[in-house]
Amino acid sequence: MERFILVCVFVALAVAPVMAQQLPASPIPVPVILDPKTTALLVLDMAESPCNAQPKCVALVPRVASLLAAARKVGAWVIHSSADPVGITAPITQPPFLGSVAPIRGEPVVIGGSQDRFFATLLDQLLRRKNIVTLVLCGWRENGSVLYTAVGATIRNYTVVVADDATSATQDYDVAIGRYQLLTQLNANPNNEPLKPATVTLSRTDLISFR
């Protein structure tokens, strides 16, 4: 009997932490107005690999395309990035990028070896040469390249806007955790205050305007 009770207690203790875990509440995206002269749009990993293998990534294409169109219309600087073992910057305009969200002439491509696209690349130098202070992030994946590039940006004192409907992840839990970590990293913005300096703001493609 004592052994049975001990087993029950052990199972209860093992299950309790799992049951206690809950998805963080999703923050409400907020509207932002951005200066196109000091804002850059960074499109992450919208390439045949890894995007074509992920239905949720393919579903992002129309929203990323609309954000690209809005940025290009006002002359905001657009940068594209994909992962590769070599950290270089090159004018790649052909696949592996998906056609409707591929770079056009004059838009640089940052090829990174890690999910933080500031690491071992020229991204920071490129942004500073253009006097960029605000970086808009979209693409694949919210708890991957978007999250880690956002952290890399805020520790370098950039103000970051993440287009929440133009990024995603493979599971709902990953999306929720990605949102939570974006707002509660070292440079935190837990209340999602619009354009709080050197932090992340969660917005949405239809709430992002350039003026």
Secondary structure as GFF3:
##gff-version 3
##sequence-region A 1 211
A	DSSP	alpha_helix	2	20	.	.	.	ID=ss1
A	DSSP	beta_strand	32	34	.	.	.	ID=ss2
A	DSSP	beta_strand	39	44	.	.	.	ID=ss3
A	DSSP	alpha_helix	48	51	.	.	.	ID=ss4
A	DSSP	alpha_helix	55	58	.	.	.	ID=ss5
A	DSSP	alpha_helix	61	74	.	.	.	ID=ss6
A	DSSP	beta_strand	77	83	.	.	.	ID=ss7
A	DSSP	beta_strand	88	90	.	.	.	ID=ss8
A	DSSP	three_ten_helix	99	101	.	.	.	ID=ss9
A	DSSP	beta_strand	109	112	.	.	.	ID=ss10
A	DSSP	alpha_helix	123	129	.	.	.	ID=ss11
A	DSSP	beta_strand	134	140	.	.	.	ID=ss12
A	DSSP	alpha_helix	145	154	.	.	.	ID=ss13
A	DSSP	beta_strand	159	168	.	.	.	ID=ss14
A	DSSP	alpha_helix	172	184	.	.	.	ID=ss15
A	DSSP	beta_strand	200	203	.	.	.	ID=ss16
A	DSSP	three_ten_helix	205	207	.	.	.	ID=ss17
A	DSSP	beta_strand	208	210	.	.	.	ID=ss18
###
